[in-house]
Amino acid sequence: MSTRRYRVVQWATGNIGSRALREVIRDPQFELAGVLVYDPAKDGVDAGLLCGEDPVAVLASTDRAAMRKVDADCVLYMPRVFDLDDVVALLESGKNVVTTRGELFGAGHRLGEDARRRVLEACTRGDTSIYATGSSPGFITDALPFALLSLQRRVESIEIEEFANLSRRDSPHMLFRQMGFGQPVASFDTNRSAYLLAEFSPPLGALAEAAGRPVDEWSCTGEVAAASRTTTLRAGELAAGSVGAQRTTIVGTGAGAEVVRFTASWYCTTDVEPAWDLRPTGWRVRVRGDAPLDVDLPFPIPLDDLGAFTPAYTANRPVNAIPFVCAARAGILSTADLPPITPAGPMAASRDLR
């Protein structure tokens, strides 16, 4: 196994970024080179303290220009808002980038051709790579489905369902204001979830291509179901008759037939009208073809403990990807460009097994 150490910059320390930072600090194959933060209150704070670890003598900074110049092998880029100039500068400076930002899925075409060209040119100048991954999109839209496709010769369609029970989420503003739970059903704009189409169609399109069934048309629909009775959530009271569950369905068709379907069901109660099949938090993936498969992946975690565990589902894969991306060709990478991503790194796959 390689003894190389990778110098890593953690860019942003929100919920997911903080978990990634913790894993970088804990892993001896990584050396924390810097931490970029956006909150002035975090400026100058030891990186270890930002993620619940002991001090590590690396201080967080809000100085983006200075952080671009830090000597590092890779940047874990996880801000709330994508900044093209930052990404281009990082790549040009010789730093690979692993990101959870959706703009880089599907070969980066969502950026627009001018911005995408800037990223590719920066990769060429810096001899660097950039790779987008996470849980959803990410693991559930490519890593797992690609493995299932390896058993197929002829694919008819792929269906991915995502379930999220939010009843124990202590985030009143997010649930009731941002997401619209607890609001009158008649006033809910079901088109608001259409933003998921932009986020998910690039990775789902790549999945359809991998199945040999390219998509030529996309559609997106939103639905809500009403809470059948008043329910007390961790975040507050959910009134009977108000929005208790939301469902977004994205469908890609090719040659007039459905090829890929992604359905996200987020709910604060399972007692809703109309009645929906609301499963525990997790995923279900179905492949219809000459080797049909139906895979359930519920999170085996008590509801009250979900908040402590769910960041790992998104943060761990980018951290694991660092050595693979550093070893890869220059350019915008997809999961298909990389070996299976595992915690032990790329050398584990090439050991002499005797």
N, C-alpha and C positions, 0 to 999 in steps of 0.2 A: 504494500500500500504506500502511496506517495507520502513523503514527509513534508511536502511543500506547505507553506503557510500563505494564506491569501489575505492581503490587506483590504479591508472592507469599510466603506462609508455607508452609514445609515442615513437616508435622506427622508426626513419626516418621522415623527414619533407619535402618531395617533394610536388608535386601538391596535391596528395591525402592525404598524411600524414599531411600536414598543415591544410587541412580542418577538418580532424579527430581531430587534436589537438585543433582546435577552438571549436569544439562541446564538447569535454571533459571539457574544461575550462568553457564553458557556463552552463553546466548541474550541478546542485547542488548535484546530486546523485554520482558524480565522484569527486575524489580528485587527482589532477595531482601530481604524485610521482617523475617523472623524464622524461627527453627528451634526446634521443640519436640522434645525428646528424653526418653526414659524412663530411660535408664541414667545414674546419677549420675556415672559416669566421663566422660561426654560433656558434662556441665554446664560451661559457660564455655569450651568448645573452639570455635575459629573454624570456621565452617560449611564453609569451603573445605577445611580439613584433614580434615573428616569424610568427604569424598567424593573425596579424592585430588587436589584442586585447590589452587592457591595461596590464601593467606589473603584473605578478602574483608571483613574488619572487621565481620562479623555473628557474634555469639556465640550458640551453642546454649544453650537454657535448659530446665530441668525444671519451670518454673513455668507450669502450664497456665492458671491464672487470669490471669496477666499476658499470656500469649500470646493469649488470647481478645480482649484489648483492643488489640492491635497494629493499626495502621492498614494495611489491605491490601485488595486487590481480590478475592483468591482464596486459598483454603487447599487445598493438596494433602494430603488427610487419609488417612494410610496406616498406622495403628497395627495391632497384632496383635489387639486387642480393641476392639470398637465401644463408644463411650461416648455415649449419647443426649444427656446434659446438655451435653457439649462441643460436639456438632454443633449442637444447638439454639442455644446461646450464640453460636457463630460466625455462624450464619445471621442471628440477631437483630441482631447487631452490624454488619450490612451487608456481610459477607464471603461471596462465593460459595464453594462447596465442590465440588471434584472428588475423588472417592474411589475406592479399589480395594476397599472393603468390600462384601461380597456382600449385606448387608442392604438396600441401596438399589437393587438390580436389580429389574426387574419392578414399577416404580412404588412400591417400598418396602413392599409389602403383607406381606413377610416380617417386618417390624417388629411387626406387630399393629396394629390400628386406632387404639388410643389413642396409641401412640408415633408412628405415621405422622401422626396429626392434629397432634401437637406439632411435627413437622418442617414440615408444610405451614403451620401458623400462624406458625412462625418465619420461613419464607420470605416470607410476606405482610408481617409486621412489618418485616423487613429489606430487602424488595424484592430478594430474592436467590434463587439457584438452587442445586440440588445435583444432581450427575450422577455415576453409578457406571460405571466402565469399566476396562479392562485387556486382558489377552489371552484368558484362559479362566477364568471367563466374561468376555465383553466382545467383543473383535474377532471371535473364532471363533463366538460365539453370536448376534451381531447384525450387525456392520458388513459382514463378508464375505457371510453368508447373505442379508442384505437386498439386496445388489447382485445376487446370483444370482436372487433372487425377481423382480427387475425385468424379467427376460426371460420370466417365466412368465405364463400366463393361468389355467391350471388346475394346481394342485399336488396330488400324491398324498401324498408324504411327503418328509421331509428327514432325512438321516442325517449325523451328525458323529462322526468318529473322532479321538481324540487319542492320540499315542504319545510315550512318554518313556523313553529309554534312560538308566538311572541307573548303569550299570556303572563310569563314570569319576567319579562324584560322591563326593568325599572327605568324607562325612558319616556316619560309623559310627552315631552315636546316632540320627539321623533314619531311616536305612535299616533298621537291625537292631532298634531298640527301638520307635521311633514307628510305622514303616510295617510292620514285621513280616517283612521279607525275612530269609531264613536260618532262620526258625522252622519247626518241624514242620508239615507240611501239615494233619495231622489236628487240630492245636490252633488253627489260624487261624480267627478269627471272621469269616466273609465278610460279616456284617451290619455290620461296623465301617465299611465304605465308604458306608453309607446316608446319612451326613452330606452326601454330595455331592448327594443328592436335594434337600435344602433349599437348597443353594447354586445348583444349576443349574435347578431347575424354574421359578423365576420368569422368567429370561431365555429359556429354551426355550419357556415358555408364551407369552411375547410374540412370539417368532418364529413359533409356530404361528398366533397371531392374525393376524400380518402376512400369512401364507400363505392366510388365509381358512379355516383348519381348526382351530378352537379345541379345546383338550384338555379332556376332562372326567374323566380318570382317569390317575394316574401309578403306575408300578411301578419298582422298583430291585432289581437282583441283583448279587451279588459272586461272583467266582470266583478261584481261584488255580491256578497250574501249577507243577510241581516242576522244579527244576534237574536235568537228566539226568546231569550230571557235576559234580564239584567244580571251581569256577572262582575264580580270584583277581581280586577287584575292587579298585578304588582304595581302597575303605573297609575291605577285609578279605576273608576267605575266605568263599565261599558254598558250603556243603556240598551234595553230591549228595543228592537226595531232599527238600531243604528248599524253602521257597517261593522261587521264582525269578522269578515274574511274577504280577501281579495285574490283574484286569479288572473294572471296574464298568460296568454298563449301565443307563441310565435311559431309560425308554420312556413316551411320552405318547400316549394313544389318545383318539380322538374319534368318537363315534357307532359305536363298536365296531371301528374300524380304526386301525392304527398311523399316527400323524401325524408324530411326531418321535422320533428315537433318538439318544442321545449315549453313546458308548463310550470310556472312558478306559482305556488299556492302559499300565501302568507295569511296567518289567522291568529286571532286572539281567543277564539272559542271554537269548539267543534260542533256546538249546538246552534246550527244556522239554518236559515230558510232562504232559498232552497237547500236541501240536504246535499252536501258535497262529500266526496271520499277524501277526507283530510287525514293523512297518515302522520306518524310521528316525524319530528324534525330529521331530515335526511334526504336521500335521493332514491329514485327508481329508474333504471335504464332498461329499455326493451329493444332488442334487435330482431326484426323480422327478416328472414332470409332462409337459406338452405340449411342453416344451423341455428335455429331460433334460440334466443336467450332472454331471460327475465331476471334482472338482478336488483335486489332490494338492499339499500345501504342506510338503515336508520342509525342515528347517532346513539350509542348505548350509554347515555348520560342522563341523570335525573334532570328534570326541567329546571330546578332551582340552581343547578350547577352549570347550565349551558353557557352562561356568560363567561365563566372562567376557562372554558375549553374551546369555544368556537373560534377565537382568534387564531388558534393553532392551525385550523383547517386551511386558512388563507395564507398565513405567514410562513409555515414550515416549508412548503414546496419551493418558494423563491430562495430561501436560505439554502436548501439542499441543492438548488440549481447552480449555485455560484461556481463550483469547480468545473462543471460541465460547460457552462457558458464561457468561462475563461479559456477553455481548451478548444472551443469551436471556431469555425470559420468566421470571418468578418461579415457583418450584415445584420439584417433583421431576421431573427430565428423563429422557427415554430417548433412545437413539440416533436414533429416528425423529423426535424433536423438533429435531434439529440438522442442519445441512448436513454434507456429507462433511468429516471432520476431517483436516486436512493441516498440515504444519509451517509453511507460510507464513501461516496464519491465515485468517479469514473474508473479508478484503478481496480475497484472491487470486481468489476465484470471481467477483467483480464487476468485474474490470478490463475496460476497453474494449479488446477484442482486434482489432487492425487489422493 
